[in-house]
């Protein structure tokens, strides 16, 4: 028995698939109650999410070099409307760097830490600026 699908039914099925593909990366975050203010870079793997929303809200690892991780996060934040403020390199050899971004009355702090040549850890948190 052959099933016939009309053009409108096919359009609906394609739309449902597209929406499912867009939302599926957010399923893990949504299940934890996390609403990210930006989209994580594709290579980012979340390892820990704060349950109380204080301190570092999310931490994880990217299996790419530090410079590529830095560029990926910068692109993701700019695309989400965040304005870059400044960066502070910490430690000998700049193994830790803190970045500050602002959007509206929120300030986002991102920390990137070089683990080795092809692995970089990340953590980010939010604060109200009062402005």
C-alpha positions as CSV (number, residue, x, y, z in Angstrom):
1,X,0.0,0.0,0.0
2,X,1.5,3.3,-1.1
3,X,1.0,6.5,0.9
4,X,0.4,9.7,-1.0
5,X,1.6,12.9,0.6
6,X,0.5,16.3,-0.7
7,X,2.6,19.3,-1.1
8,X,1.2,21.1,2.0
9,X,1.7,18.0,4.2
10,X,5.3,17.8,2.9
11,X,5.9,21.5,3.8
12,X,4.6,20.9,7.3
13,X,6.8,17.9,7.8
14,X,9.9,19.8,6.6
15,X,9.0,22.7,8.9
16,X,8.7,20.4,11.9
17,X,12.1,18.8,11.0
18,X,13.8,22.2,10.7
19,X,12.4,23.4,14.1
20,X,13.4,20.1,15.7
21,X,17.0,20.5,14.4
22,X,17.2,24.0,15.7
23,X,15.8,23.2,19.1
24,X,17.6,19.9,19.8
25,X,20.9,21.5,20.9
26,X,19.0,23.4,23.5
27,X,17.3,20.3,25.0
28,X,20.0,19.7,27.5
29,X,20.1,23.3,28.7
30,X,16.3,23.5,28.7
31,X,16.0,20.4,30.9
32,X,18.3,22.0,33.4
33,X,16.3,25.2,33.5
34,X,19.1,27.2,31.8
35,X,18.2,29.9,29.4
36,X,21.4,31.0,27.7
37,X,21.7,34.7,26.7
38,X,23.7,33.5,23.6
39,X,24.2,30.4,21.6
40,X,27.2,28.3,22.6
41,X,29.7,27.6,19.7
42,X,29.1,24.3,18.0
43,X,32.3,22.7,19.4
44,X,31.4,23.7,23.0
45,X,30.5,20.8,25.3
46,X,28.8,21.9,28.5
47,X,30.1,20.0,31.6
48,X,28.5,21.8,34.5
49,X,25.5,24.1,35.0
50,X,24.9,26.1,38.2
51,X,21.7,25.1,39.9
52,X,21.4,28.3,41.8
53,X,22.3,30.7,38.9
54,X,25.2,32.2,41.0
55,X,28.8,32.4,40.1
56,X,29.8,30.7,36.9
57,X,26.5,29.7,35.3
58,X,27.9,27.2,32.9
59,X,31.3,25.6,32.4
60,X,32.6,23.2,29.8
61,X,35.3,22.4,27.2
62,X,36.0,22.9,23.6
63,X,38.3,20.4,21.8
64,X,39.9,23.2,19.7
65,X,42.9,25.5,20.2
66,X,42.5,28.6,22.5
67,X,42.5,31.1,19.6
68,X,39.7,29.2,17.8
69,X,37.7,29.0,21.0
70,X,38.1,32.7,21.6
71,X,37.0,33.6,18.0
72,X,34.0,31.2,18.3
73,X,32.8,32.8,21.5
74,X,33.3,36.3,20.2
75,X,31.2,35.6,17.1
76,X,28.5,33.9,19.2
77,X,28.2,36.9,21.6
78,X,28.3,39.6,18.9
79,X,25.6,37.7,17.0
80,X,23.5,37.7,20.1
81,X,23.8,41.5,20.5
82,X,26.5,41.6,23.2
83,X,29.0,44.5,23.1
84,X,32.6,43.7,23.9
85,X,34.1,45.8,26.7
86,X,37.6,44.4,27.6
87,X,39.8,41.4,28.3
88,X,42.2,40.7,31.1
89,X,44.9,38.0,30.7
90,X,45.8,36.2,33.9
91,X,48.7,34.1,34.9
92,X,52.1,33.4,33.4
93,X,51.8,32.7,29.6
94,X,48.2,34.0,29.5
95,X,46.7,30.6,30.3
96,X,43.5,32.3,31.7
97,X,41.7,35.2,30.1
98,X,38.6,37.0,31.4
99,X,36.4,38.9,28.9
100,X,33.6,41.3,29.8
101,X,30.5,41.9,27.5
102,X,27.5,44.1,28.0
103,X,23.9,44.0,26.7
104,X,21.3,46.3,28.1
105,X,21.5,46.1,31.9
106,X,23.4,42.8,31.9
107,X,27.1,42.2,32.0
108,X,28.5,38.8,30.9
109,X,31.9,37.6,32.1
110,X,33.5,34.8,30.1
111,X,36.7,32.9,31.2
112,X,38.7,30.9,28.8
113,X,41.5,28.6,30.0
114,X,44.1,26.8,27.9
115,X,44.1,23.2,28.9
116,X,46.5,22.0,26.2
117,X,47.2,22.7,22.5
118,X,43.8,21.5,21.3
119,X,41.6,21.9,24.4
120,X,40.2,25.0,26.0
121,X,37.9,25.3,29.0
122,X,35.2,27.9,29.3
123,X,33.0,29.4,32.0
124,X,30.5,32.2,31.9
125,X,28.4,34.1,34.3
126,X,25.9,37.1,34.4
127,X,25.5,40.1,36.6
128,X,23.2,43.1,36.5
129,X,25.0,46.4,35.9
130,X,22.4,48.7,37.3
131,X,22.6,50.9,34.2
